[in-house]
Amino acid sequence: MSWVTIIWSMVASACLTLAAMHFLIWCKKRTAWTSLLFALTAAATAAVAGCELLLMRAETAREFGMVVRWGHVPYWVLIISLVGFVRLSFRAGQPWLAWTVCVVRTFSLLLNFLVGQNLNYLEISGLRHIPFFGETISVAEGASNPCMLVGQLSLLLLVIFVADTTVAVWRRGDRLSLVLLGGSIVFFVMGGTGQFVLAFWGFFHMPVTPSLFFMGIVAMMAYEMSGEMLRATLLSEDLRKNEGWLNLATDSAGVGLWLWDFGTNLIWITEKTGMLYEFSSEGQIPFDRFLSRLHPDDHDWVVQATRKCLKEGADFRHDYRIVLLDGSIRWFQVLAKVFLAPSGKPSGMTGLSFDITARKQAEQEIMHQRIELAHVARVSAMGELAASLAHELNQPLGAILRNAEAAELFLQASPPDLEEVRAILTDIRKDDQRAGAVIDRMRSLLKKRKLEHILLDMNVLADEVLALVRPEADSRKVRLEIEPASSLPLVSGDRVQLQQVLLNLLLNAMDAMNDSAPDDRWITVRVEAAGEQVEVSVSDTGHGIPADQLDRIFEPFFSTKSNGLGMGLAIARGIIKGVGGNILAKNNEAGGATISFTLPAAGNGAK
């Protein structure tokens, strides 16, 4: 085998090997466009080397001309892919100059098939045999094609484009390897063009061999790509190490990591996530399978909340329940974020899952204890009202007894006065309803029950509580006034608990006026709209609250009374905070104190 065959075969095989490697990389990762462009450049260089070998082995002028004509196709692929590679790898250069190179080279390719025998020769008259590397090869003799200048112009524009891009990279202080690559491309393109000119015009008796120069470009590109692959490998190793540390940290904290790919609709999960959700140790699960684990009461709103996050690009921060394989329920707090594709569209979501089952159980236990404590407080408050309520019940019950005795006398008459009996029965019914209303109000406050959030009119609720405490106020010679709002939004809350808050404030206000003169004992209850809230305030004319205790009266077990437990206002604050409201206390300028609480309006409708 001759040296010519060995050298050009080695060039072609080396380029094809590099092209195959990077083409496989692109097949695995379709976004690695530089790998595809490098593969095209290397493959085109191999094809150019093959064409040169065929030219040196050509036996006729016609064969030589055909190889030259079709050899311009890999030249075109090589230059176009080289421009794209430089543009993507360097992230610099003038786009218009890159497009000019591509357009001029494409135009020269069209001229290659339209004018003359090929782009280089109008006609090849014959072949001349010269010695080269110890053997005889063929070179052409014939009339030159002036259109060849278009192809050489494209090479000159390529040199200008690469040089301009290299200068831009150097000025912005980018990697030195890119600057060296750009300089190498300029050097080898100019060297190949110079060798072509000198050989074509007979300054040197040798064939045109640009593939050797393009092989230098491919070698420098491969060196740069190998550096990128090395950096990617090192980064991958760092990522594996960091992933190990991250898994250790998340496992210790009981946190599950997951990633949802919208393209495949698969959720990648860590081993810890699989354990939490009982998905065994699978690395990926279909999204529909995850949905099947959601608690039936949470399924629809979780799907709607997820769609809202995708539409608005917002974070997902919610708690939901999962039904495990054995039917048990587990609570999770999920923090997730949508990430975008280069096109700007959502391509996936990544997040953390925290098992908060123990916390939810503790919250439910605290809520149960709070309800029990609130019930005890209501019973205690009703104990304070026992005497006045007994008096309130005695009045209608005594009236019922007297009316019944009178009716009995009227019935003994002959004939009986039925009209008078009928009037007495009407009075008995009214007194019975009055006593029944008192008992119903007492029962609603004393009865143990679950919380029930409903829409409430605070004007009506305030009237109900004042009707309950009015007998106590009369016995203490306290005058009650209510100032209702004419147009008031509804609020959402538990009727009994909000009644308990207002009842506690009224009893505290009465206690604050024990030392006041009977004529100075006034309590005013105001109900009014305050923007998007409803405010209820209880003002008294008592001794007020010591200034240094205003900030402490809502603390548990703190009381300004000598015989108080200090839990009434603490419970009231918990109830108001639980429905999203706030409660405050202040002293009045004219004396006494005002405690007010606000509740968020439920909807826009006013009543």
Beta strands, then each sheet from edge to edge (+ up, - down):
strand 1: 121-132
strand 2: 135-144
strand 3: 255-261
strand 4: 266-269
strand 5: 284-286
strand 6: 316-323
strand 7: 329-340
strand 8: 346-355
strand 9: 453-456
strand 10: 479-483
strand 11: 489-494
strand 12: 522-530
strand 13: 533-540
strand 14: 582-587
strand 15: 593-606
sheet 1: 1+ 2-
sheet 2: 5+ 4- 3+ 8- 7+ 6-
sheet 3: 9+ 11- 15+ 13- 12+ 10+
sheet 4: 9+ 11- 15+ 14-
end
